[in-house]
Amino acid sequence: MLRANAAKVDWDQQKKQWHVEIVMGAEVVKRWLKGRPHETADDSLRSLAVETAKDEGYELDAGQVTVAR
């Protein structure tokens, strides 16, 4: 598995859903986290970001995930 540098999870006010951006050098993978309410805990969002990165074939440390509210 390739190693991701970082990830950012933020709330899209228009679509009313969470969005994750996974960064690997110059490459960025963007995915929606559907079905999660705005009140979802930061730890859960970090875990979802790590899981999403894994699904895309990347290894990501939860400590490298930033949650922007």
N, C-alpha and C positions, 0 to 999 in steps of 0.2 A: 504494500500500500504506500502511496505517496503521502507525504506529510504536508498538511495545510498550515499556513503561518498563523492565521487568525480568523475570527468570524465575528459578525455583528448581527444582532437580532433587534429589529425595531418594529414598531406598530405603524401600520399604514392606516391613517385616519379615514381615507376615502373608501378603501376596500374592507375596512373593519377586520383586518387579520394581521397576523405576525408575518414578518418577512425576514429571511436569513440570507446573508451574503458571506460566502466562504472564500477566503483569499489564499491563493497559492502563488506566490511571486507576483507576476503580472496578470495572472488569470483569476477571474472572479466568477463563482457559481452563485446564481440567485435562485432561491426557492421560496415558495409560500408555505407557511405552517397553518394549514386550514383546520378549522374546528376548534381553535384554542381561544378562549375568552381573553379580553384585555387584562383581566385580573390574574392571569397565570403567573405563578411564582418564578422568580429569576432562575432558580436552580433547575426547574422543569424546562425552562426555555433553553438553558445551557445544554441540558441533556438532549433535547430535541435537535439542537444545532449539531452536536457531536454525532447523533444518530443519522442526521441528514448527510453530513460529510461522509460518514461510513458508507451510506447507500450510494454515494457518488464515487466511492473508491479512494477516499482520503482519510487519513488518520488525523484527528484533531484533539488537542488537550482542552478540557472544559475550562481551564484557567485562562485560555486564550480567547474566550468568548465574551464579548461585551454586549450588555443588554441596555438599549436606549429606550426610555419610556417617554 
